[in-house]
Amino acid sequence: MSLQQQLEQYIKAPDVPENSFAIGYEYELIGQTASAMGYYLKCAELTDNKMLAYECLLRKACCFRTQGDREAHVKNSCHLAIALLPKRPEAYHLLSISHELCGQWHESYAWAMAGEPHKEMAAPPMKTDCGYHGNFVIPFQQAVALWHIGRFDDCRDKFHEVQDGFELTHGYDGHVQWNIDNLEGRDADALSRGIKSALTNKEEIIKKLKEKKSK
């Protein structure tokens, strides 16, 4: 349904929460995030459906991230979503990513661990894509945080767990293999260029990656 059609439907029934959500999402899709968040807020205030209110909060978090430099608001929206439905995984995932983007690695790891018991794709499914692409994304976040914390052996084991235990999508498979190669002493950058004998000392690989990250 087009934005114009959504507007017409909203005008006919402005107090129907789903109409506010639908028009908010249409505004978000065209980059009008401020307008989108206004409709998400109205939907959350009108609805008695916790799942719909939860998704409104996550969509607000996504809008704040799109606006840039508003991770404090992203985190606040995720905290409210977790308080509303603490057994769903999506808000934990977004919150872990928010701390990752702020370089707060221990916090990123902590929230990914908090989401671990709830990582199974919850029912009912959400109406929209908030970046939760499968059960693997929370352990993936744990692995990323472990790397930056400096727990390299735990990081390697976690990436193997992700690779061996889940069907990876959305390019995650390449990221996981790249990290495993480096953590096991294979120069992933050289391997990507077809240099099959790119074996070296694991400590040297980690040293090189640290140097690259600090530049």
C-alpha positions as YAML, in Angstrom:
chain: A
units: angstrom
residues:
- id: 1
  name: MET
  ca: [0.00, 0.00, 0.00]
- id: 2
  name: SER
  ca: [1.38, 3.42, -0.96]
- id: 3
  name: LEU
  ca: [1.92, 6.32, 1.43]
- id: 4
  name: GLN
  ca: [-1.08, 8.12, -0.08]
- id: 5
  name: GLN
  ca: [-3.30, 5.10, 0.50]
- id: 6
  name: GLN
  ca: [-2.00, 4.78, 4.06]
- id: 7
  name: LEU
  ca: [-2.80, 8.45, 4.67]
- id: 8
  name: GLU
  ca: [-6.32, 8.01, 3.35]
- id: 9
  name: GLN
  ca: [-6.85, 4.99, 5.58]
- id: 10
  name: TYR
  ca: [-5.44, 6.86, 8.58]
- id: 11
  name: ILE
  ca: [-7.74, 9.86, 7.97]
- id: 12
  name: LYS
  ca: [-10.74, 7.53, 7.96]
- id: 13
  name: ALA
  ca: [-9.75, 5.88, 11.24]
- id: 14
  name: PRO
  ca: [-7.04, 7.87, 13.08]
- id: 15
  name: ASP
  ca: [-7.68, 6.08, 16.38]
- id: 16
  name: VAL
  ca: [-6.89, 2.61, 15.01]
- id: 17
  name: PRO
  ca: [-3.35, 1.88, 16.31]
- id: 18
  name: GLU
  ca: [-2.41, -0.26, 13.32]
- id: 19
  name: ASN
  ca: [-3.11, 2.66, 10.98]
- id: 20
  name: SER
  ca: [-0.65, 4.83, 12.89]
- id: 21
  name: PHE
  ca: [1.97, 2.07, 12.74]
- id: 22
  name: ALA
  ca: [1.48, 1.51, 9.02]
- id: 23
  name: ILE
  ca: [1.81, 5.18, 8.10]
- id: 24
  name: GLY
  ca: [4.78, 5.54, 10.44]
- id: 25
  name: TYR
  ca: [6.56, 2.72, 8.65]
- id: 26
  name: GLU
  ca: [5.84, 4.26, 5.25]
- id: 27
  name: TYR
  ca: [7.37, 7.54, 6.44]
- id: 28
  name: GLU
  ca: [10.38, 5.65, 7.78]
- id: 29
  name: LEU
  ca: [10.91, 3.89, 4.46]
- id: 30
  name: ILE
  ca: [11.20, 7.24, 2.64]
- id: 31
  name: GLY
  ca: [13.57, 8.65, 5.25]
- id: 32
  name: GLN
  ca: [11.08, 10.85, 7.10]
- id: 33
  name: THR
  ca: [12.12, 9.46, 10.47]
- id: 34
  name: ALA
  ca: [10.85, 12.34, 12.62]
- id: 35
  name: SER
  ca: [7.34, 11.95, 11.21]
- id: 36
  name: ALA
  ca: [7.62, 8.17, 11.50]
- id: 37
  name: MET
  ca: [8.45, 8.33, 15.20]
- id: 38
  name: GLY
  ca: [5.47, 10.56, 15.88]
- id: 39
  name: TYR
  ca: [3.15, 7.92, 14.44]
- id: 40
  name: TYR
  ca: [4.96, 5.10, 16.26]
- id: 41
  name: LEU
  ca: [4.51, 6.98, 19.52]
- id: 42
  name: LYS
  ca: [0.81, 7.51, 18.84]
- id: 43
  name: CYS
  ca: [0.38, 3.82, 18.00]
- id: 44
  name: ALA
  ca: [2.13, 2.75, 21.22]
- id: 45
  name: GLU
  ca: [-0.08, 5.07, 23.26]
- id: 46
  name: LEU
  ca: [-3.30, 3.85, 21.62]
- id: 47
  name: THR
  ca: [-2.75, 0.12, 21.54]
- id: 48
  name: ASP
  ca: [-3.44, -2.49, 24.21]
- id: 49
  name: ASN
  ca: [-1.34, -4.97, 22.20]
- id: 50
  name: LYS
  ca: [2.04, -5.31, 23.92]
- id: 51
  name: MET
  ca: [3.61, -6.84, 20.83]
- id: 52
  name: LEU
  ca: [2.61, -3.87, 18.68]
- id: 53
  name: ALA
  ca: [3.85, -1.38, 21.29]
- id: 54
  name: TYR
  ca: [7.12, -3.34, 21.53]
- id: 55
  name: GLU
  ca: [7.63, -3.11, 17.78]
- id: 56
  name: CYS
  ca: [6.89, 0.61, 17.85]
- id: 57
  name: LEU
  ca: [9.71, 1.07, 20.36]
- id: 58
  name: LEU
  ca: [12.13, -0.94, 18.22]
- id: 59
  name: ARG
  ca: [11.16, 1.01, 15.12]
- id: 60
  name: LYS
  ca: [11.84, 4.22, 17.07]
- id: 61
  name: ALA
  ca: [15.27, 2.83, 17.97]
- id: 62
  name: CYS
  ca: [15.93, 2.14, 14.29]
- id: 63
  name: CYS
  ca: [14.84, 5.68, 13.39]
- id: 64
  name: PHE
  ca: [17.14, 7.22, 15.99]
- id: 65
  name: ARG
  ca: [20.05, 5.19, 14.60]
- id: 66
  name: THR
  ca: [19.27, 6.33, 11.07]
- id: 67
  name: GLN
  ca: [19.38, 9.94, 12.25]
- id: 68
  name: GLY
  ca: [22.94, 9.40, 13.51]
- id: 69
  name: ASP
  ca: [24.69, 10.25, 16.78]
- id: 70
  name: ARG
  ca: [21.59, 9.40, 18.81]
- id: 71
  name: GLU
  ca: [22.60, 6.11, 20.41]
- id: 72
  name: ALA
  ca: [21.47, 7.30, 23.86]
- id: 73
  name: HIS
  ca: [17.92, 7.44, 22.47]
- id: 74
  name: VAL
  ca: [18.37, 4.07, 20.77]
- id: 75
  name: LYS
  ca: [19.34, 2.56, 24.13]
- id: 76
  name: ASN
  ca: [16.41, 4.19, 25.92]
- id: 77
  name: SER
  ca: [13.92, 2.80, 23.38]
- id: 78
  name: CYS
  ca: [15.47, -0.67, 23.75]
- id: 79
  name: HIS
  ca: [15.30, -0.51, 27.54]
- id: 80
  name: LEU
  ca: [11.60, 0.36, 27.35]
- id: 81
  name: ALA
  ca: [11.01, -2.50, 24.89]
- id: 82
  name: ILE
  ca: [12.77, -5.00, 27.18]
- id: 83
  name: ALA
  ca: [10.69, -3.81, 30.13]
- id: 84
  name: LEU
  ca: [7.56, -4.42, 28.05]
- id: 85
  name: LEU
  ca: [8.44, -7.87, 26.67]
- id: 86
  name: PRO
  ca: [11.58, -9.15, 28.44]
- id: 87
  name: LYS
  ca: [11.46, -12.60, 26.84]
- id: 88
  name: ARG
  ca: [11.76, -11.44, 23.23]
- id: 89
  name: PRO
  ca: [15.28, -11.25, 21.72]
- id: 90
  name: GLU
  ca: [15.20, -8.31, 19.32]
- id: 91
  name: ALA
  ca: [15.69, -5.48, 21.80]
- id: 92
  name: TYR
  ca: [18.65, -7.21, 23.46]
- id: 93
  name: HIS
  ca: [20.28, -7.52, 20.05]
- id: 94
  name: LEU
  ca: [19.74, -3.87, 19.13]
- id: 95
  name: LEU
  ca: [20.99, -2.79, 22.54]
- id: 96
  name: SER
  ca: [24.17, -4.87, 22.21]
- id: 97
  name: ILE
  ca: [24.81, -3.29, 18.80]
- id: 98
  name: SER
  ca: [24.23, 0.18, 20.25]
- id: 99
  name: HIS
  ca: [26.93, -0.36, 22.87]
- id: 100
  name: GLU
  ca: [29.19, -1.82, 20.16]
- id: 101
  name: LEU
  ca: [28.81, 1.34, 18.06]
- id: 102
  name: CYS
  ca: [29.77, 3.38, 21.13]
- id: 103
  name: GLY
  ca: [32.85, 1.23, 21.78]
- id: 104
  name: GLN
  ca: [31.36, 0.00, 25.06]
- id: 105
  name: TRP
  ca: [32.45, -3.60, 24.66]
- id: 106
  name: HIS
  ca: [31.77, -4.97, 28.13]
- id: 107
  name: GLU
  ca: [28.25, -3.53, 28.02]
- id: 108
  name: SER
  ca: [27.75, -4.91, 24.51]
- id: 109
  name: TYR
  ca: [28.78, -8.35, 25.73]
- id: 110
  name: ALA
  ca: [26.61, -8.09, 28.84]
- id: 111
  name: TRP
  ca: [23.45, -7.30, 26.87]
- id: 112
  name: ALA
  ca: [24.19, -10.04, 24.34]
- id: 113
  name: MET
  ca: [24.53, -12.46, 27.25]
- id: 114
  name: ALA
  ca: [21.30, -11.15, 28.79]
- id: 115
  name: GLY
  ca: [19.57, -11.95, 25.50]
- id: 116
  name: GLU
  ca: [21.04, -15.46, 25.28]
- id: 117
  name: PRO
  ca: [18.12, -17.25, 27.02]
- id: 118
  name: HIS
  ca: [15.69, -15.57, 24.62]
- id: 119
  name: LYS
  ca: [17.59, -15.86, 21.33]
- id: 120
  name: GLU
  ca: [15.15, -18.27, 19.70]
- id: 121
  name: MET
  ca: [13.00, -16.52, 17.11]
- id: 122
  name: ALA
  ca: [9.95, -15.53, 19.12]
- id: 123
  name: ALA
  ca: [6.31, -15.84, 18.10]
- id: 124
  name: PRO
  ca: [4.45, -14.03, 16.81]
- id: 125
  name: PRO
  ca: [6.91, -12.67, 14.23]
- id: 126
  name: MET
  ca: [7.25, -8.91, 13.98]
- id: 127
  name: LYS
  ca: [5.65, -7.03, 11.12]
- id: 128
  name: THR
  ca: [8.94, -5.40, 10.06]
- id: 129
  name: ASP
  ca: [12.67, -6.13, 9.90]
- id: 130
  name: CYS
  ca: [14.57, -4.76, 12.90]
- id: 131
  name: GLY
  ca: [17.81, -6.56, 12.04]
- id: 132
  name: TYR
  ca: [17.15, -9.80, 13.90]
- id: 133
  name: HIS
  ca: [18.07, -12.16, 11.08]
- id: 134
  name: GLY
  ca: [18.19, -15.40, 13.03]
- id: 135
  name: ASN
  ca: [19.01, -17.11, 16.32]
- id: 136
  name: PHE
  ca: [22.74, -16.71, 15.58]
- id: 137
  name: VAL
  ca: [22.87, -12.91, 15.84]
- id: 138
  name: ILE
  ca: [23.08, -12.81, 19.64]
- id: 139
  name: PRO
  ca: [26.00, -15.29, 19.93]
- id: 140
  name: PHE
  ca: [27.59, -13.42, 17.01]
- id: 141
  name: GLN
  ca: [27.40, -10.23, 19.06]
- id: 142
  name: GLN
  ca: [28.98, -12.06, 21.99]
- id: 143
  name: ALA
  ca: [31.88, -13.15, 19.77]
- id: 144
  name: VAL
  ca: [32.45, -9.63, 18.42]
- id: 145
  name: ALA
  ca: [32.51, -8.17, 21.94]
- id: 146
  name: LEU
  ca: [34.85, -10.91, 23.20]
- id: 147
  name: TRP
  ca: [37.35, -9.98, 20.50]
- id: 148
  name: HIS
  ca: [37.43, -6.34, 21.58]
- id: 149
  name: ILE
  ca: [37.56, -7.26, 25.27]
- id: 150
  name: GLY
  ca: [40.69, -9.28, 24.47]
- id: 151
  name: ARG
  ca: [39.35, -12.76, 25.24]
- id: 152
  name: PHE
  ca: [40.65, -14.22, 21.98]
- id: 153
  name: ASP
  ca: [40.34, -17.93, 22.82]
- id: 154
  name: ASP
  ca: [36.76, -17.46, 24.01]
- id: 155
  name: CYS
  ca: [36.10, -15.37, 20.90]
- id: 156
  name: ARG
  ca: [37.41, -18.12, 18.61]
- id: 157
  name: ASP
  ca: [35.31, -20.75, 20.38]
- id: 158
  name: LYS
  ca: [32.20, -18.56, 20.12]
- id: 159
  name: PHE
  ca: [32.71, -17.95, 16.39]
- id: 160
  name: HIS
  ca: [33.06, -21.72, 15.89]
- id: 161
  name: GLU
  ca: [29.83, -22.18, 17.85]
- id: 162
  name: VAL
  ca: [28.10, -19.71, 15.55]
- id: 163
  name: GLN
  ca: [29.54, -21.31, 12.43]
- id: 164
  name: ASP
  ca: [28.82, -24.91, 13.42]
- id: 165
  name: GLY
  ca: [25.50, -24.48, 15.19]
- id: 166
  name: PHE
  ca: [23.51, -22.14, 12.98]
- id: 167
  name: GLU
  ca: [22.53, -21.53, 9.37]
- id: 168
  name: LEU
  ca: [24.08, -18.14, 8.70]
- id: 169
  name: THR
  ca: [22.57, -15.52, 6.42]
- id: 170
  name: HIS
  ca: [23.00, -11.90, 5.32]
- id: 171
  name: GLY
  ca: [26.78, -12.12, 4.85]
- id: 172
  name: TYR
  ca: [27.45, -13.29, 8.41]
- id: 173
  name: ASP
  ca: [29.13, -16.46, 7.11]
- id: 174
  name: GLY
  ca: [31.98, -14.48, 5.57]
- id: 175
  name: HIS
  ca: [32.49, -12.36, 8.70]
- id: 176
  name: VAL
  ca: [32.58, -15.46, 10.89]
- id: 177
  name: GLN
  ca: [35.09, -17.28, 8.66]
- id: 178
  name: TRP
  ca: [37.34, -14.20, 8.43]
- id: 179
  name: ASN
  ca: [37.54, -13.96, 12.20]
- id: 180
  name: ILE
  ca: [38.14, -17.70, 12.66]
- id: 181
  name: ASP
  ca: [40.96, -17.63, 10.11]
- id: 182
  name: ASN
  ca: [42.72, -14.79, 11.87]
- id: 183
  name: LEU
  ca: [42.20, -16.19, 15.35]
- id: 184
  name: GLU
  ca: [43.66, -19.54, 14.25]
- id: 185
  name: GLY
  ca: [46.75, -18.01, 12.64]
- id: 186
  name: ARG
  ca: [45.64, -17.77, 9.02]
- id: 187
  name: ASP
  ca: [45.92, -14.38, 7.34]
- id: 188
  name: ALA
  ca: [42.33, -13.90, 6.19]
- id: 189
  name: ASP
  ca: [43.20, -10.91, 4.02]
- id: 190
  name: ALA
  ca: [45.83, -12.94, 2.16]
- id: 191
  name: LEU
  ca: [43.47, -15.88, 1.82]
- id: 192
  name: SER
  ca: [40.85, -13.58, 0.28]
- id: 193
  name: ARG
  ca: [43.43, -12.71, -2.40]
- id: 194
  name: GLY
  ca: [43.92, -16.39, -3.22]
- id: 195
  name: ILE
  ca: [47.21, -16.90, -1.34]
- id: 196
  name: LYS
  ca: [46.52, -20.39, -0.04]
- id: 197
  name: SER
  ca: [49.74, -20.75, 1.97]
- id: 198
  name: ALA
  ca: [49.00, -17.69, 4.10]
- id: 199
  name: LEU
  ca: [49.76, -19.38, 7.41]
- id: 200
  name: THR
  ca: [51.51, -17.52, 10.19]
- id: 201
  name: ASN
  ca: [51.77, -17.26, 13.95]
- id: 202
  name: LYS
  ca: [48.44, -16.61, 15.69]
- id: 203
  name: GLU
  ca: [49.96, -14.03, 18.03]
- id: 204
  name: GLU
  ca: [51.42, -12.15, 15.05]
- id: 205
  name: ILE
  ca: [48.04, -12.11, 13.32]
- id: 206
  name: ILE
  ca: [46.36, -10.72, 16.44]
- id: 207
  name: LYS
  ca: [49.10, -8.12, 16.78]
- id: 208
  name: LYS
  ca: [48.58, -7.06, 13.16]
- id: 209
  name: LEU
  ca: [44.81, -6.76, 13.63]
- id: 210
  name: LYS
  ca: [45.26, -4.68, 16.78]
- id: 211
  name: GLU
  ca: [47.60, -2.35, 14.91]
- id: 212
  name: LYS
  ca: [45.14, -2.01, 12.03]
- id: 213
  name: LYS
  ca: [42.29, -1.25, 14.46]
- id: 214
  name: SER
  ca: [44.29, 1.45, 16.28]
- id: 215
  name: LYS
  ca: [45.02, 3.44, 13.08]
...
